[in-house]
């Protein structure tokens, strides 16, 4: 499994537009082959900073999404709203625990 984190910082006033765009695209992203979860997170202290967290079966599945028509439509529109360059990490899960696991 691959966990993909993407940090996005938006220009002031673009946060609501991004959330509306994400709402419209999220169903297409999660429907991509190999995408297991998709989550949108917002920084508590910096409301213009968002993260997406997605889980993919393989790096190949993530790369296929990044070459897809969906990504080609989504990314340029979102990128135009940025105040700073996006940052992204692809990670392997080390440990995952839940409170009920103790």
LOBA-791080 format. One record per atom (N, C-alpha, C): atom name; x, y, z; residue in one letter. Coordinates in nm, 3 decimals, always signed. Layout:
<sites>
SITE  atom     east    north       up  res
SITE    CA        X        Y        Z    a
...
</sites>
This chain:
<sites>
SITE  atom     east    north       up  res
SITE     N   +0.084   -0.118   +0.000    x
SITE    CA   +0.000   +0.000   +0.000    x
SITE     C   +0.088   +0.124   +0.000    x
SITE     N   +0.042   +0.225   -0.071    x
SITE    CA   +0.110   +0.354   -0.079    x
SITE     C   +0.017   +0.461   -0.022    x
SITE     N   +0.069   +0.540   +0.070    x
SITE    CA   -0.006   +0.654   +0.123    x
SITE     C   +0.051   +0.778   +0.056    x
SITE     N   -0.036   +0.856   -0.002    x
SITE    CA   +0.007   +0.979   -0.071    x
SITE     C   -0.048   +1.098   +0.005    x
SITE     N   +0.041   +1.184   +0.051    x
SITE    CA   +0.004   +1.309   +0.117    x
SITE     C   +0.041   +1.424   +0.025    x
SITE     N   -0.052   +1.515   +0.006    x
SITE    CA   -0.026   +1.634   -0.075    x
SITE     C   -0.069   +1.755   +0.006    x
SITE     N   +0.025   +1.847   +0.028    x
SITE    CA   -0.001   +1.971   +0.101    x
SITE     C   -0.024   +2.082   -0.001    x
SITE     N   -0.135   +2.154   +0.015    x
SITE    CA   -0.169   +2.262   -0.076    x
SITE     C   -0.201   +2.388   +0.005    x
SITE     N   -0.138   +2.498   -0.032    x
SITE    CA   -0.163   +2.626   +0.032    x
SITE     C   -0.230   +2.716   -0.072    x
SITE     N   -0.349   +2.765   -0.038    x
SITE    CA   -0.429   +2.842   -0.132    x
SITE     C   -0.420   +2.992   -0.103    x
SITE     N   -0.441   +3.068   -0.208    x
SITE    CA   -0.448   +3.214   -0.192    x
SITE     C   -0.569   +3.246   -0.104    x
SITE     N   -0.560   +3.353   -0.025    x
SITE    CA   -0.675   +3.392   +0.058    x
SITE     C   -0.799   +3.410   -0.029    x
SITE     N   -0.909   +3.354   +0.018    x
SITE    CA   -1.036   +3.363   -0.052    x
SITE     C   -1.062   +3.250   -0.149    x
SITE     N   -0.965   +3.164   -0.174    x
SITE    CA   -0.983   +3.053   -0.268    x
SITE     C   -1.019   +2.921   -0.198    x
SITE     N   -1.023   +2.923   -0.066    x
SITE    CA   -1.048   +2.799   +0.009    x
SITE     C   -1.185   +2.739   -0.023    x
SITE     N   -1.287   +2.823   -0.026    x
SITE    CA   -1.423   +2.773   -0.053    x
SITE     C   -1.433   +2.718   -0.196    x
SITE     N   -1.369   +2.787   -0.289    x
SITE    CA   -1.372   +2.740   -0.428    x
SITE     C   -1.305   +2.603   -0.438    x
SITE     N   -1.190   +2.587   -0.371    x
SITE    CA   -1.123   +2.458   -0.374    x
SITE     C   -1.212   +2.348   -0.316    x
SITE     N   -1.276   +2.375   -0.203    x
SITE    CA   -1.361   +2.273   -0.141    x
SITE     C   -1.476   +2.234   -0.234    x
SITE     N   -1.534   +2.330   -0.303    x
SITE    CA   -1.642   +2.301   -0.398    x
SITE     C   -1.589   +2.216   -0.514    x
SITE     N   -1.472   +2.251   -0.564    x
SITE    CA   -1.412   +2.172   -0.672    x
SITE     C   -1.382   +2.030   -0.625    x
SITE     N   -1.325   +2.018   -0.506    x
SITE    CA   -1.293   +1.886   -0.452    x
SITE     C   -1.420   +1.801   -0.438    x
SITE     N   -1.527   +1.861   -0.389    x
SITE    CA   -1.655   +1.789   -0.376    x
SITE     C   -1.702   +1.735   -0.511    x
SITE     N   -1.679   +1.812   -0.616    x
SITE    CA   -1.720   +1.768   -0.749    x
SITE     C   -1.633   +1.658   -0.807    x
SITE     N   -1.505   +1.655   -0.770    x
SITE    CA   -1.411   +1.558   -0.829    x
SITE     C   -1.385   +1.436   -0.743    x
SITE     N   -1.413   +1.442   -0.615    x
SITE    CA   -1.370   +1.334   -0.526    x
SITE     C   -1.425   +1.197   -0.566    x
SITE     N   -1.544   +1.191   -0.619    x
SITE    CA   -1.602   +1.062   -0.657    x
SITE     C   -1.527   +1.001   -0.776    x
SITE     N   -1.478   +1.086   -0.865    x
SITE    CA   -1.400   +1.036   -0.978    x
SITE     C   -1.262   +0.987   -0.933    x
SITE     N   -1.204   +1.056   -0.836    x
SITE    CA   -1.071   +1.016   -0.787    x
SITE     C   -1.080   +0.883   -0.714    x
SITE     N   -1.174   +0.868   -0.622    x
SITE    CA   -1.186   +0.745   -0.544    x
SITE     C   -1.223   +0.627   -0.634    x
SITE     N   -1.285   +0.654   -0.749    x
SITE    CA   -1.323   +0.548   -0.842    x
SITE     C   -1.206   +0.498   -0.927    x
SITE     N   -1.092   +0.565   -0.918    x
SITE    CA   -0.976   +0.521   -0.996    x
SITE     C   -0.931   +0.383   -0.949    x
SITE     N   -0.893   +0.296   -1.041    x
SITE    CA   -0.846   +0.163   -1.002    x
SITE     C   -0.727   +0.174   -0.906    x
SITE     N   -0.737   +0.103   -0.795    x
SITE    CA   -0.630   +0.099   -0.697    x
SITE     C   -0.640   +0.203   -0.588    x
SITE     N   -0.735   +0.296   -0.596    x
SITE    CA   -0.751   +0.397   -0.490    x
SITE     C   -0.841   +0.339   -0.381    x
SITE     N   -0.789   +0.328   -0.260    x
SITE    CA   -0.863   +0.268   -0.148    x
SITE     C   -0.934   +0.372   -0.061    x
SITE     N   -0.865   +0.482   -0.035    x
SITE    CA   -0.926   +0.588   +0.047    x
SITE     C   -0.881   +0.724   -0.006    x
SITE     N   -0.965   +0.823   +0.020    x
SITE    CA   -0.935   +0.961   -0.016    x
SITE     C   -0.990   +1.049   +0.096    x
SITE     N   -0.904   +1.134   +0.148    x
SITE    CA   -0.942   +1.217   +0.262    x
SITE     C   -0.893   +1.360   +0.238    x
SITE     N   -0.975   +1.456   +0.273    x
SITE    CA   -0.936   +1.597   +0.267    x
SITE     C   -0.923   +1.648   +0.410    x
SITE     N   -0.809   +1.707   +0.440    x
SITE    CA   -0.779   +1.759   +0.573    x
SITE     C   -0.749   +1.907   +0.563    x
SITE     N   -0.784   +1.982   +0.668    x
SITE    CA   -0.759   +2.126   +0.670    x
SITE     C   -0.683   +2.161   +0.797    x
SITE     N   -0.579   +2.241   +0.782    x
SITE    CA   -0.496   +2.281   +0.895    x
SITE     C   -0.579   +2.363   +0.994    x
SITE     N   -0.567   +2.332   +1.120    x
SITE    CA   -0.645   +2.399   +1.225    x
SITE     C   -0.604   +2.546   +1.240    x
SITE     N   -0.475   +2.574   +1.236    x
SITE    CA   -0.426   +2.710   +1.259    x
SITE     C   -0.408   +2.791   +1.131    x
SITE     N   -0.403   +2.724   +1.018    x
SITE    CA   -0.381   +2.792   +0.891    x
SITE     C   -0.488   +2.745   +0.792    x
SITE     N   -0.605   +2.809   +0.792    x
SITE    CA   -0.719   +2.759   +0.715    x
SITE     C   -0.701   +2.760   +0.563    x
SITE     N   -0.595   +2.821   +0.513    x
SITE    CA   -0.569   +2.818   +0.369    x
SITE     C   -0.484   +2.697   +0.329    x
SITE     N   -0.445   +2.616   +0.430    x
SITE    CA   -0.362   +2.498   +0.404    x
SITE     C   -0.448   +2.372   +0.415    x
SITE     N   -0.446   +2.295   +0.308    x
SITE    CA   -0.519   +2.168   +0.301    x
SITE     C   -0.420   +2.056   +0.269    x
SITE     N   -0.459   +1.937   +0.309    x
SITE    CA   -0.385   +1.817   +0.270    x
SITE     C   -0.485   +1.718   +0.211    x
SITE     N   -0.441   +1.644   +0.112    x
SITE    CA   -0.517   +1.525   +0.073    x
SITE     C   -0.434   +1.406   +0.117    x
SITE     N   -0.503   +1.305   +0.164    x
SITE    CA   -0.441   +1.179   +0.202    x
SITE     C   -0.514   +1.071   +0.125    x
SITE     N   -0.442   +1.002   +0.042    x
SITE    CA   -0.503   +0.893   -0.034    x
SITE     C   -0.420   +0.767   -0.015    x
SITE     N   -0.487   +0.653   -0.023    x
SITE    CA   -0.420   +0.524   -0.010    x
SITE     C   -0.441   +0.448   -0.140    x
SITE     N   -0.331   +0.398   -0.194    x
SITE    CA   -0.331   +0.330   -0.322    x
SITE     C   -0.276   +0.189   -0.306    x
SITE     N   -0.327   +0.096   -0.386    x
SITE    CA   -0.278   -0.042   -0.381    x
SITE     C   -0.129   -0.051   -0.411    x
SITE     N   -0.087   +0.023   -0.514    x
SITE    CA   +0.052   +0.018   -0.559    x
SITE     C   +0.096   +0.155   -0.608    x
SITE     N   +0.225   +0.172   -0.623    x
SITE    CA   +0.278   +0.294   -0.681    x
SITE     C   +0.233   +0.306   -0.827    x
SITE     N   +0.221   +0.193   -0.894    x
SITE    CA   +0.174   +0.193   -1.033    x
SITE     C   +0.032   +0.249   -1.042    x
SITE     N   -0.056   +0.211   -0.948    x
SITE    CA   -0.193   +0.263   -0.948    x
SITE     C   -0.192   +0.415   -0.928    x
SITE     N   -0.109   +0.464   -0.837    x
SITE    CA   -0.097   +0.609   -0.815    x
SITE     C   -0.046   +0.677   -0.942    x
SITE     N   +0.056   +0.619   -1.003    x
SITE    CA   +0.111   +0.677   -1.126    x
SITE     C   +0.007   +0.677   -1.239    x
SITE     N   -0.073   +0.572   -1.246    x
SITE    CA   -0.179   +0.567   -1.348    x
SITE     C   -0.279   +0.679   -1.326    x
SITE     N   -0.314   +0.707   -1.202    x
SITE    CA   -0.402   +0.820   -1.172    x
SITE     C   -0.337   +0.951   -1.217    x
SITE     N   -0.210   +0.967   -1.186    x
SITE    CA   -0.141   +1.091   -1.220    x
SITE     C   -0.127   +1.111   -1.371    x
SITE     N   -0.144   +1.006   -1.449    x
SITE    CA   -0.142   +1.015   -1.596    x
SITE     C   -0.284   +1.013   -1.656    x
SITE     N   -0.385   +1.011   -1.571    x
SITE    CA   -0.523   +0.996   -1.617    x
SITE     C   -0.585   +1.127   -1.665    x
SITE     N   -0.696   +1.112   -1.738    x
SITE    CA   -0.773   +1.229   -1.782    x
SITE     C   -0.828   +1.305   -1.662    x
SITE     N   -0.867   +1.232   -1.557    x
SITE    CA   -0.919   +1.298   -1.436    x
SITE     C   -0.814   +1.390   -1.376    x
SITE     N   -0.692   +1.340   -1.356    x
SITE    CA   -0.585   +1.423   -1.300    x
SITE     C   -0.554   +1.541   -1.393    x
SITE     N   -0.553   +1.516   -1.523    x
SITE    CA   -0.525   +1.622   -1.620    x
SITE     C   -0.629   +1.734   -1.614    x
SITE     N   -0.750   +1.700   -1.574    x
SITE    CA   -0.855   +1.800   -1.559    x
SITE     C   -0.846   +1.870   -1.424    x
SITE     N   -0.822   +1.794   -1.319    x
SITE    CA   -0.823   +1.845   -1.182    x
SITE     C   -0.703   +1.935   -1.152    x
SITE     N   -0.583   +1.885   -1.179    x
SITE    CA   -0.462   +1.950   -1.129    x
SITE     C   -0.443   +2.093   -1.181    x
SITE     N   -0.457   +2.122   -1.310    x
SITE    CA   -0.435   +2.260   -1.355    x
SITE     C   -0.532   +2.360   -1.292    x
SITE     N   -0.655   +2.320   -1.269    x
SITE    CA   -0.754   +2.410   -1.209    x
SITE     C   -0.717   +2.438   -1.064    x
SITE     N   -0.682   +2.333   -0.990    x
SITE    CA   -0.646   +2.349   -0.848    x
SITE     C   -0.515   +2.426   -0.836    x
SITE     N   -0.419   +2.393   -0.919    x
SITE    CA   -0.287   +2.458   -0.914    x
SITE     C   -0.298   +2.609   -0.933    x
SITE     N   -0.392   +2.653   -1.013    x
SITE    CA   -0.411   +2.797   -1.038    x
SITE     C   -0.456   +2.873   -0.912    x
SITE     N   -0.503   +2.801   -0.811    x
SITE    CA   -0.551   +2.864   -0.687    x
SITE     C   -0.443   +2.873   -0.579    x
SITE     N   -0.326   +2.815   -0.603    x
SITE    CA   -0.221   +2.805   -0.502    x
SITE     C   -0.155   +2.938   -0.471    x
SITE     N   -0.121   +2.955   -0.344    x
SITE    CA   -0.037   +3.067   -0.299    x
SITE     C   +0.109   +3.023   -0.293    x
SITE     N   +0.132   +2.893   -0.284    x
SITE    CA   +0.268   +2.837   -0.277    x
SITE     C   +0.266   +2.703   -0.351    x
SITE     N   +0.382   +2.660   -0.389    x
SITE    CA   +0.395   +2.533   -0.459    x
SITE     C   +0.349   +2.418   -0.369    x
SITE     N   +0.277   +2.323   -0.427    x
SITE    CA   +0.232   +2.206   -0.352    x
SITE     C   +0.352   +2.120   -0.313    x
SITE     N   +0.335   +2.049   -0.203    x
SITE    CA   +0.436   +1.952   -0.158    x
SITE     C   +0.367   +1.816   -0.153    x
SITE     N   +0.440   +1.711   -0.189    x
SITE    CA   +0.379   +1.578   -0.192    x
SITE     C   +0.479   +1.473   -0.145    x
SITE     N   +0.424   +1.371   -0.079    x
SITE    CA   +0.503   +1.259   -0.029    x
SITE     C   +0.430   +1.130   -0.061    x
SITE     N   +0.504   +1.029   -0.104    x
SITE    CA   +0.451   +0.893   -0.119    x
SITE     C   +0.519   +0.809   -0.012    x
SITE     N   +0.438   +0.742   +0.069    x
SITE    CA   +0.489   +0.674   +0.189    x
SITE     C   +0.436   +0.532   +0.198    x
SITE     N   +0.515   +0.447   +0.264    x
SITE    CA   +0.467   +0.315   +0.303    x
SITE     C   +0.421   +0.324   +0.448    x
SITE     N   +0.315   +0.255   +0.483    x
SITE    CA   +0.266   +0.252   +0.620    x
SITE     C   +0.358   +0.164   +0.705    x
SITE     N   +0.404   +0.219   +0.818    x
SITE    CA   +0.488   +0.141   +0.911    x
SITE     C   +0.400   +0.066   +1.009    x
SITE     N   +0.321   +0.137   +1.085    x
SITE    CA   +0.230   +0.078   +1.184    x
SITE     C   +0.100   +0.157   +1.180    x
SITE     N   -0.008   +0.088   +1.196    x
SITE    CA   -0.139   +0.150   +1.206    x
SITE     C   -0.208   +0.089   +1.326    x
SITE     N   -0.241   +0.172   +1.422    x
SITE    CA   -0.310   +0.124   +1.542    x
SITE     C   -0.437   +0.204   +1.564    x
SITE     N   -0.532   +0.142   +1.628    x
SITE    CA   -0.657   +0.206   +1.670    x
SITE     C   -0.665   +0.192   +1.821    x
SITE     N   -0.738   +0.282   +1.885    x
SITE    CA   -0.752   +0.276   +2.030    x
SITE     C   -0.802   +0.139   +2.075    x
SITE     N   -0.883   +0.076   +1.996    x
SITE    CA   -0.937   -0.056   +2.033    x
SITE     C   -0.831   -0.166   +2.025    x
SITE     N   -0.713   -0.136   +1.967    x
SITE    CA   -0.606   -0.236   +1.953    x
SITE     C   -0.525   -0.252   +2.081    x
SITE     N   -0.544   -0.164   +2.179    x
SITE    CA   -0.460   -0.168   +2.299    x
SITE     C   -0.509   -0.271   +2.398    x
</sites>
